[in-house]
Amino acid sequence: MLSDFIRTNSFAIVAGYKQGEIIAALGSIAYRDRLIEIFFPKMNPFETDQKITFHLDNRTGVEEFDSNLKVYRVSVKARVAAKKGRTLLVEPVEYEMKYSNKIIDRLVLPGYAFPADNRKEIRLEEAVLTAGIIPNDTEKENKLGVLITKAVERPHTTVMAFLSSIHDDIFIISHTDSFKSKNINRDDHCVFTIDHRSNYIFEKAIDWNYTLIKGRLRTVSRSNPAFGAIQQQFIEKNPWEYAFFTDPKIEMYHIQPLEIMCPEKLT
């Protein structure tokens, strides 16, 4: 059960679709038997019966990471059972809880099946870069964010190491065979969530200091003139990621920011 690994009052990064576009907001969770209650401190943009995904992990107060990523983390596919003001009651329908590189718990409700993805692949544009970036030093100690990509029925969420610039550019890396990379190569729209749970206990982080960046994904190929410099800056911020760059199937992506999303605009 989710409650065995993620405690009540943990952050939930919730995502769904509205008119085909990703909408997302940050809430906190409480367990209600087989349902989960999600409370949003600002606006609640979701609706009853909507298909959503919410991301949970236990990295509040965790400042150090390594290649084993020893935190509990899970992307939960769910259905909104009820909405009341800024609160949702949601029913999980599928998830795989991970710790390090292992799946330690899973759920698939009877009758649920993964939807077929018949979307055509697209060719991502190459990022227009000539040199390294000016890193956002306020995020230097904030190692992980959550990437939201477009999948069939519901968005997909993944915890990711990242590098950010003072202009809100985000750089991430991913294996070409991963589910998120397959999504990226079918739709280049995404949302990236940066929060500060690693720096605060929950009682302080409840101030909801977080950013949702809506953007378009661009590839940063190894032949890109900026690749080497950005790779070095990425590793300086996230040293445990060094080994991943030796894998030829690792790709670097640039999230070109389009908008800083405000929950108040989603209703």
Salt bridges, closest charged atoms under 4 A:
GLU37 OE2 - ARG32 NH2 3.38
GLU47 OE2 - LYS83 NZ 3.38
ASP49 OD1 - ARG79 NH1 3.08
ASP57 OD2 - HIS55 NE2 2.67
ASP57 OD2 - ARG59 NE 2.88
ASP57 OD1 - ARG197 NH1 2.97
GLU91 OE2 - ARG34 NH1 2.85
GLU91 OE1 - ARG79 NH2 3.35
GLU94 OE1 - LYS77 NZ 3.02
GLU96 OE2 - ARG106 NH2 3.01
ASP117 OD2 - ARG119 NH2 2.87
ASP117 OD1 - ARG186 NE 3.80
GLU125 OE1 - ARG218 NE 3.46
GLU139 OE2 - HIS196 NE2 3.75
GLU153 OE2 - LYS51 NZ 3.45
GLU153 OE1 - ARG154 NH1 3.23
ASP169 OD1 - HIS254 NE2 2.73
ASP177 OD2 - HIS175 ND1 3.90
ASP177 OD2 - LYS249 NZ 3.13
ASP187 OD2 - LYS150 NZ 3.71
ASP187 OD1 - HIS189 ND1 2.81
ASP188 OD1 - HIS189 ND1 3.36
ASP188 OD1 - ARG216 NE 2.86
ASP188 OD2 - ARG218 NH1 3.10
ASP195 OD2 - ARG59 NH2 3.67
ASP195 OD2 - ARG197 NH2 2.85
ASP247 OD2 - HIS175 NE2 3.59
GLU259 OE2 - LYS265 NZ 2.82
